[in-house]
Amino acid sequence: MIRKVTDPTKIVTDGVVLRELARQGINKDYVEFCQDYAPRSLGKEHSPYAKFYRDLKSGKQFMVVSGLPMVKPDGSKVEVGWLLVEGKYHSKANLFSSIVEGTRVKLTCLSDQPYGAKKNEQTTWNPQLFVDGVEQKPVNGQPALLDIDPINESYHHNVLEWGYGVCKRRIRIIEGRFRERWIFPANPNGDVRIKHNFSGQYQPKLGSIRDAVGTLLEVIVTGDEEFIPATEFAKAVYPVEIGASATYYPDVHEETSSVDGLAADQNNDLTWANLVGEPGTVATDSTVHEDFPYFKSTVTNNQWNYLHRGIFLFDTSGLPDTCTVSAATFTLYGELKDDSLSITPDMNVYASDPASNTAVAAGDLDSVGTTAFCDTPITYAGWNVGTPGDPNDFAFNASGIAAISKTTVSKFGVANANYDVAEQLDPGNHAPNWTSETTSKFRNWLSEKGAGYKPKLVVTYTVTTEKSSSDTGSGAESLDSKLSSAAETGSGAESLDSRLFGAAETGSGTGASSLLAALTGTEETGLGSEFAAKIFSAFDSGSGIDAVIARLLAATETGSSVEVALLIAALISSDGGAGSDLSTLLKAILAGDAGSGVEALKALIETAGSDMRLRARPGQVRIPSKGVNL
């Protein structure tokens, strides 16, 4: 009997999984959490990015994968936060090590990375901030440790903050991510220059700047300096964030990495037909949210200058090579939406093929495909937003399921369906209604937001294994396999298996025959005892298949051949239908449906399963290799 899952450590609590179970009509009470995040080195169905579940009734299994690594290469859990030790802030166990003393930062890579950073490489910096050439000093030399992450309330003591008067500097760490941000709440009224003063082998990524409505502003990176002209601040919506970032992965293999972000074409003045075919001019992959799909018109009649698409890569290499994927659902959390153009845009999932598995580049915009991975796009009205808000689930069709890789990264893109993709498929006929300098957009949370907001992919699969006679139910080997399995699992035939083999260990087949008759409930008729005695007499004699067949035929002299066959079927199938092929053969022979005699029975039994033997156990009778085992 299959029992409900009651172990608190195995009960399903992940909302994404619970929704998928409900969608498939699966009772959650029989689904168990079976594998937590783990190093990839442990083999298939182990992943630093994924958890695994299984349905005890149907045999279906579920991989839930997201974009943040949750364990280190040694299997220990990633911990998020800072610890104050002797006046210095030390990062907790993560995929990197960081020490902050005053305004100075030291960052150490703990394992080789797919983008070239090596284990134990270090970088230090002590940045300086200038506004119109005048250096801005921090109000306090020591940072403050914030109790709650301003970006995600699920994290605590993971953000350090300095005040600079004109702005704030923050260092935020989560799983595998190190982010430094300079946050300007208002226009600094001048050019801004940040001189990082890097020293070491690996330099964090520079050049990210965006305003409050998601507009990516111009920044000039020269060496370890970032320069933002005053003209950019003058046109921005505040606050404005300028940032350096470093991302760390559990191992060096790029084919098993993960990234999500935005690819966009901005600051052009094009017809809609031309804009949707652009390769892209800007990209970002280190922000907590981005706007996609996103359209913006220019002042020129029927011309456009902004088009955004999202890119999502998931490491699905933990799926078994032989598994069959039957379903997949991609989940995205929305922050807000705006339709000032009054065009009611929708959204769907497609393939993507970015140049890198660890970064999103400007030229990746046109890598997003046009074959829909979900039969029905999610409409503007149907798109859920909020903090944390309800999720948006895309149930994949056959094309989406086929795009899931069992060996490497699965790559997806998110784009507008009714204007963007429709125009690509049917050029010149799907431009949105134009209004001068107006936008329509969805703003969505990315992995950078962290726990509770991460995009996720749930893959439903079953494992296919090479079948033997015990799997197909042919031959007496099936009985041995099924009975032994029943004894291990505690299902119905447990006592039959254990007592039968126990009887064999005490001596002769005769004792076992009495037990067999009792277990099959036929001792009162005499038929079961006679038949069982003959079978085990053959076991004792060691005479092999001919003796067994002869004694089977002798049992039919009572005129109850069909009943004998049914007894065999009942014995072999007592645990739920195993061994049906052999029982059908015997029934047919003994009833005269397929001929009679030793040779016919022998030929058919040997066809059902060759070398059918019970497994040897201490003191157990063993049948020769051409004997029949029941």
N, C-alpha and C positions, 0 to 999 in steps of 0.2 A: 504494500500500500504506500502511495506517495503522500507524505505528510506536509502540512504547511510549514513554512520557514518561521521559526520562533526565536532563533538565536539573534539577539539584538545586533550583533556585529555583522549579520548576513542579511538583515531585512533591507529592502530597497528604500532609500530615502531621497535619492537624486530626482528632482522634479522633472528633468528632461527624460529620464528613463521611465518614470511613472506615466508621463504623457504618451510615450511611445508604446508602452504596454497596453494602455487604454485604447490607443488607436488600432492596435492589432487584435484587441479583444482577448488579451492574456490576463489571467488572474494574477495580480501582483503577489498574492500570498504564497504562491508556489515558485516565485522567482527569487534566487539568492545572489548576493554579492559574493563572487568567488575569487577575484584576483585584484588586489590594489595596485597602484602604481609601482613599477619595479624596473630594474635595469634591463635593457634590451639584451644583455649578455646571457640572461637566463633562458633565452629562446622565445619561440612564438608564444603568443598570448601573454607576453610581458612587455610593458612599454612604460617609459617615464612620462608619457603624455596621456595614457589611457588606463581606464578601469574596465573590468569584465564582469558580466553577469550571466546567469543561465536559468532557463525555465525548466524546472524538474519534470514537468508533464510532457511538453512537446519536444524537448531536446534543443530548442532554439537557444542561441547564445548571442550576447550583445556586447559590442565594444563601444565605449563612450570616450571619445578623444577630443582634446582641446589643445590650445596653443602654448600652454605654459608647462615646462618640465617640473615635475613634483618631487622627484628623487634625484640624488646624486649618483654618480657612476658606481659607487660602492653599495647602493641600495638604501642608504640612510635618507631620511626625509629632509627635504629642503625646509628651512625655517626662515621666516621673514621678520626682520627687525634689527635694531641696534642695541648694543650693550655698552654702558659707560664703564671703562676700566682705566683707573689711574689717569683720569683727565682726558682720555681718548675714547672715541666712539668706534667700536668694532662691529662689523656686520656679523649676524648669526650665520649658522651653517647654510651655505648657499652654493651655487656653482662658481662663485667668485669670492674673493676676500677683499674687504675694504676697511681702511682705517682712516678716520678723520680726526685731525688735530688742529684746532683753531680753524683757519680757512683752507688749510692744506689737506689734500686727498691723496691716498695711495690705494691703487687698485691692482689686484693680483689675479691672474688667470689660473685656475686650478686644474685645467685639463686642456689638451689640444682642441682647437676650435675649427669648424669647417671653413671659416674665412681667413685662416692663416695664423691666428694668434696661437702661441705655444704655452704649454704648461709652465707655470712659475714665472712667466713674463710679467713685469711690473711697469706701471705708469704712475707718475706722480704729477700733480699740478697745484698751483696756488694762484687762482685767477685774479685779474684786475679788471675793473669796470670803469669806462671813461664815457662821459657825456660831453660832446663838443670839446673833446681834448682834455677835460678836467676829470681827474680820477675821483671816483666815489668810494669812500671807505665804509666798511661795515660799521654799524652802530655798536655792535658787540663782537669781540674777536671770537668768542665761543658760540657755537650754534645752539639753538633750542631744539629739544627733542619733543615733537608733537605727540600728544596722547593718541589722537585718532587721525588717520590718513585723510586729508582734505578731499581726496579724489574717491576713495572707497572706504566706507565706514567699517568694512569687514576687517581691515588691517589696523594694527595698533603699534605705536613706537617704531615706525619704519620710515619716518620723514624727519630730516634735519632742516632747520630754517635759520637763515641770517637776514637781518634787516639792513638795507643800504639806503634808506631814505626814499630814493626815487623808485626803488623796486625791492623785491624780495628774491633771495636765492634759496632754492630748495634742492635737496638730494633725496630722492625717493627710491627705495628698493623693494622689489617683489620677487617672485620666483624667476630666477635667471635674468632679471632686468635691473640695470643701474641707469637712473635718469637724473640729470642735473638740469634744472630749469631756472631761468631768470624771468620773473613775472612782473610786468609793468602794469599797474592798475590804471594809469593815465598817461597821456602824451608826455614824454620827457622833454619835448621841445628842443630837439637837437639830434645830431648824429650820435649813434651809440656804437662803441667799440668794446669788445670783450677779448682781452688777451689772456689766454689760458695758461701759458707758460708750461707746456707739457714737457716731461722728461721721461724717457723710457722707450721700450720697444713697440708698444701698441697704443695708438691714440684713439680715444672715443670718437664717435661719429659726430660731426658738426653740421651746421647748415639748416637746422629746423626752426622755423618761425611761423606762427599762425596767430590770427586774431580770434576774437570771441565768436565770430560767425563762421569760422572755418576757412577763411581766406588765407592762402599761403602767401606770405609777403616775401619780398626780395631780400636776400642776405648774401653778402660777398664773403667767401671764405678764402683766406690767404694764410697758408701754413697753419698755425694754431690760433689764428685770430678770426673773429667774426665781426663784420661791419654792416650796420643797418642804417641807411641814410634817413634823414629826418623826414623826407617826403613819404617814406613808407609808413612811418608812425602817424603822419598827418591824415592819411586816408583809412586808418585802421579803426576797428571797433574793439573796445577794451573790455577785459584785459588782453594783453599781448604776451605770448610766451616764446622765449628763445631757449633752445636746449641742446645739450650734448647727451649722447646716449651710448650705452654699451650693452649688447645682448650676448648671453652665454648659453651654450647648448650642452647636453649631457655627454656627447661624444663628437668625434671629428667628422663623421660621415654626413655630407651635405644631403645625400639622398634620403636621409631619415631625419631631416630637420623640419622646422615649421616657421611660418610667418603669416601675418595678415596686415593689410594696409590699404592704401589708396593710390590709384593711378589716375591722372587727370590731364586734361588739356585746358589751359587757361590763357587769358590775355590775347586771344585771337579775335578776329572779327570776320566770321565765316557764315556761309549758308549752313542750314542744318545738315544737308546732304554731305557737305564737305567736312563738317565738324565730327560727325560720327565715324569717319574713316581716319581721323588723325591718330598718329602713334602715341601722342602724349607729350607734355612739356614739364610736368612736375609729378612728384610722388612722395609719399611718407609712409613709414612703417613703425613709428615710435610714439604715436599719440594715443590717448585713451579713447577718443572718438573721432569719427570722420563723417563727412557728408557724401553719401552716395545712395542712390543716384542723385545727381545735382545738375540742374540746368540754370543758365543765366543768359539773358539777352543783352544786346548792346543797344546803343542809341540809333544805330543804323537799321532801317526797316527790314524785318525778317532776317536779321543777322544775330549770331550767337557767339559767346566767347568762353563759356564754361561748360564742361562735360566731365562728370566723375563716374568711375566704376570702382567697385571693391574687389580685392583679391584675397583669397583664403587658401592656405596650404595646411593640410593635416597629415601627420605621420601615421599612416595606417599599416605600416610594415609589420605590426604585431599580429595581423590576421594570419591564421594558418594557411599554408600554401594550397591545401586541398579543400578548403572550405567553400561552400556555396553561399554567396550573399543574396539574400532574399528581399531585403528592404534597407533603406537608409533615410535618415532625416537630418537635415541641416538646420540648426537653431541660431537665430540672431536676435539680439536685444536692441530695441530702438530707444533712443533718448528723446527725440522730438521730430516733428515733421511740419513742413510749411508749404502751402500751395498758393503763393501769391499770384502765379500765372493763371490759376483756375483751370488747370489742364488735367487734374486727377491722374498723376502718373502712377504706375504700378511697379512691381519688382519681381525678378525671377533669378534663378541660379543657372549658370552656364559653366563651361570649361574655362580654364585659364592656363597660360603657359609662360609665366614670368622667366626672365633670363636667369634668375638665381632662386634657390630654395631658401635663402636666408635673408633676402632683402627684396623690396619692391622698388622698381626703377621707373623713371618717367616714360620710357619707351614701352612699358608693359601694358599701356592702355589698350592697344589693339590686339593684345594676346587673349582678351576675353572673347569667347566664342558666341555663336548665335543659335546653337541647338539647346532648347530648353530642357533643364534637368527636372523640372516640376511641371506637371500637366497644366496646372492652373497658377498663374502669377498671383501674388498677394496684392490686393488693391490698396489704394491710398486710404480708403475708409477702414479697411481691415488691418492696417499696419498698427501694431501695438507699440506704445511708447510709455516712458515714465522712468522713475528711479525707485526701486529697481525695475518696476514695470513688468508686464506680461511678455513672454517670449513670442517670437514669430517662427513657426515651424514650416520648413519646406520638405514635404514628403517626396522623395525622388521617384521618378519614373524609370523605365528600363535603361534609358540613356544615362541617367545619373548613376544608377547602380553599376553599370558597366564601366564607369569612370573611376571606380574605387580600386586602388592598387593594393595588392597583398604583399608587395615587396618593397615599396618605396613610398613617396609622398603622393597623396591624392590632391589634385589642384582644381579649385573652383573659382568662379568669378560671379559677382553680383552686379546686375545692370537693370536699367529700365527696359521693359518689354514693349510697351505700346507706342513708344516714340523712337528710342535709341535702336533697339534690335530690329524693330519693324522697318525702320528706314534702311538699315543695312540689307535686309532681305528684299525690300521693295523700294529702291531709291526714288526719291522725289515725291513721295506720297504720304509721308507721315511726320511732317514737321509740326511741332506744337504751335498753338496760337500765340502769336508774338505780342508782347507788351514791352515797351522800352525799359531797359535796365531793371528787369524783374526776375525773380527766381522761384523755383520750386525744388524742394529737397527733402530727403530723409537723413536724419543724423543717427548714427548707430554706434554702439559701444564695440570696442575692439579688445583683444586679449590684454592689452596694456592696462585696462581698467582693473582687471584681476578677478578675484573670487566673486561668484554670483552674477557676473556679467559676461564671462568669456563665451565667445561663439563656440558651439559644440557640434560634433557629428556623431550620431548614433547609428552603428552598423549592425544589422541583424544577420546572423549567419548560422549555418549548420556545418558540422565537420564531416567530411566524406572520408571513409577509410576503406582500404581494400578488404573485400568480404571473403571469409572462409566458410567452410561448411557449417560452422557453429553460428555464423551470422545469418546464413540463408535458411537454416533450419533443416538441412538435408543430412541424413545419416545419423548414426548414434553419437557421433562426435558432438552434435548439437545438444544432445541430452546431457552429456558430461559437462559441456561448457555452461549450459543454462542452469543446471542444478548447482554447479559450483558457484556460479554468479549469484544464484538465489541465496546460497548459504552465506555469501559475503555481505549481501545487501539486507538480509533479514526478510526477504519476501516469501511468498507462500510455500515454496518447496524446500525451505530450509531444513525442516525436520526430516524430510525424505532423503535429502542428500546426506546429511550428517549421520542419520541412523543406518542408512543403507551401507555406507562405507564402513561405519563402525561394526556392523554385522559381518562384513567381509573380513575385517581384521580379527574377528574372534575365531575364525576357523573355516568352516565349509560353506559352500553355496546353499546347502539345505537350510541352515539357520537364516541366512539372508533371504531365502525364498519365502519362509514363513513371515518374516518381517515385511517383505515386499507385498505379499498378499494382504497383510493387515493394513499396510499403508494405503494400498489401492482400494481397500474396502470390499474385497471380493472373497475373503476367506470363507464366508458362510456358504457360498455356492460351490466351493471346491474347485471351481474352474481356475480362479486366479492362483490358488496354491499349486495346482497341478502344472499350470503353465510356467509359473515362476520357478518351481522345482526343476523343471526340465531345462530352463535357461541356465540356472546356476549349476546344475549337474554338468552341463557342457563346459561351464567355466572351470569346474573342478577337474574335468577330464583333460582339459588342454587340447582337445581334439580339433579345435578351430571351427571354421565356418561350416564345414560339412556336418559336424555333429550338431551344431546349433540349428542348422536348417532341418536336419532329420528330426530333431526333437520338436521343432515348431510344427512340422507336418504331422508328427505323431499326435500332437495336441488336438489336431483337427478331427481325429477319429471319433470324437464325442459328438460330432455333428454340429458343433458350435463354432465353426471357423470364423464367422463374422464377429461373434462375441469376443473371440480371442483377439481378433484384429482390433476391435474397439478397445479392449483392455490395453493393448499395446499403445494405441493412440492416446488413451487416457493417461497412461504412465508417462509417455513422452511429452504430452502436451499439458501436463498437470501444472506447469508454472506459467501458463498463458499462451500456449500455442506453439511451443518450440518443437522441432522435429517432425513437422507435418508431412514432409516429403517421404520419410521412411515409413511412417504409420500408414500413409496412403498406399505405398507399395505393398506392404504386408497385407493390408485389408484387401487389396485387389487380388493378390495371389491366393490368399486363403479362401476368398469367396468364389474363386474360379473365373474371375473376369479377365485374367490375363494369362491363362494357362496354368499348369500345375507341375509339380516335381521339383526336385532339388536344383537342377540346373537353371530353370527359369528364375526361381527365387534367388539363387546365388548371383546370377547375372544382374538382376535388377537391384539387389542390395549393394553389390559392388559398384554399380553405376551411381547409386545415391551418395556414396562417399567412400573414397579409398582410404585404406589404412586406418580404419575407425577404431580407435582405442581409448579406453578410459585412462586418465592420467595415473601414473604409478604413485601409490602412497604406501608407507611402511605397513607391511602385513596384508596388503590388498592383493586379491587375485588379479592377475594380468592376462589378458587374452592375446594370443599371437597376432602378428601384424595383419593377417588376413581374416581374423575373427571378427564377429559382429559384436559391438558393444551396445548395450541398452542402459 
